[in-house]
Amino acid sequence: MTDSFITVEQIKKVFKTKRRPDKEALKGVSFDILKGEVLGLLGVNGAGKTTLSSILASLTPASSGDVLWQGRSIYSQLNAYRRIVGFCPQKPNLDQILTLDQNLLFAGRFYGMSDKEARMKKDQFIEQFALEGYKDSLASTLSGGYKQRFLIARSLIHSPQLVILDEPTVGLDAHIRHELWKVINDLKKDGVTIILTTHYLEEAEALVDRVCMLDHGEVHAIGTLSQVMKNYDKDKLEDVLLAIQKKES
């Protein structure tokens, strides 16, 4: 697992505001994402994790810099790039007037799957994520935990090569969280590249191959857990985060 799959080159993101100074959310972020790895994006709220995830999902344009896939800018091949990406956002963005069953079927068809294939995958994920009792329910009626389960299923329905999970286990009970961990490990075995944003450090320790630690829009550490902790002379990932925050403050 040494091949670069995605290259992030000097990505900056500035949010323009009318009444306040412009906010620089990312300040020239650069790193490689390796093919088949689970990369954990870690940092406190406001570090730039969700902004970076949205840029990598091609939902938010960078202010400057570039993201390369297969050696070319994703912005020169957006349709092809989006076909290989599955994105599970932090905030639910479901069609509120469709049932879960209809939402999943629509997602599969949106990605060009045949009706037969989309229905097969839809049924598979409804069972896998224990959504059978809710498949005919409107998305608007679901609890936060069930919405989150659905978002994860929707991000996987078209068998993406790159899966971006932005705080995917928020609102899930421990049993479902561990089931998702199994899903992530199974995807990794199949060679899928995964970007995992999480506040749960035990989740990162259990799942990731490498971590990218952000603070105030900058990368402060990237590498395996052991490399990062060694570089900061710490025994726990939590202590590394605290050291980075203390340094920045």
Residue, then its C-alpha position, 0 to 999 in steps of 0.5 A: m500500500t504505497d501508491s498515491f491515489i489522491t494528491v492534495e496540492q496546496i488547497k486553500k479555502v476562504f469563506k467570504t463574509k459581508r459583515r465579518p473578516d473573511k475566514e480562511a478555513l484551509k491554509g495551503v493543505s498538501f498530502d497524499i492519500l494512498k490507494g486502499e488505506v483508511l486515512g483518519l482526519l482528526g482535529v477539534n471543531g473548526a480545524g478544517k476537517t469537514t471543509l476538506s472532506s467537502i472539497l475532496a467530495s467535489l461538493t465545495p470548490a477550493s479557493s486555490g490549489d488542486v486535487l489530483w486523481q490519476g495524475r489529473s485535476i479532478y476539476s477537469q474530469l468531475n463526472a468521472y471522479r464523482r462516479i468513484v466517490g461515495f460521500c456520507p455527510q455529517k448533516p443528513n441531506l435526505d429527500q424528505i418526501l421519499t421513503l428510505d426505499q425510494n431514496l436508496l433506489f434513486a441514489g443507485r439510479f443516479y449513479g447509472m446502475s440498472d434498475k435490477e442492480a439498484r434494487m438488489k443493492k438497495d435490498q442488501f443495504i437495507e438488511q445490512f444496516a437493519l433498516e427493514g422496519y423503516k424502508d417504507s418510512l419517510a426520511s423526515t420521520l426517522s431519528g438521527g441514528y437511523k438517518q445516519r445509518f441510511l446515509i452510510a448505506r447510500s454512500l456505498i450503493h454504487s460500489p465507490q473506490l473512494v469513500i468519504l465518511d464525515e463523522p459517520t458514527v455520531g448518534l449511533d449506539a455502540h452496537i451499530r458503531h461496531e457494525l460500521w467498523k466491520v463495514i469499513n474493514d471489509l471495504k478496506k479488504d476489497g481495496v477501497t480507499i476511505i477517508l474517515t473524519t471522527h472525534y472518537l479517538e478510539e475509533a481512529e485507533a481501531l480503524v485507520d492506517r494513517v492519521c492527518m491531524l489538522d488545526h486552524g486549517e493546517v496539517h500538523a501531523i500525518g503518518t501512522l499512529s506510531q509515527v505521529m506519537k513518536n514525533y510528538d514524544k507521546d504515548k496517546l493520540e489524545d496527548v498529540l492533539l492536546a500538544i498541537q492545540k497548545k502549540e497553536s494557542 
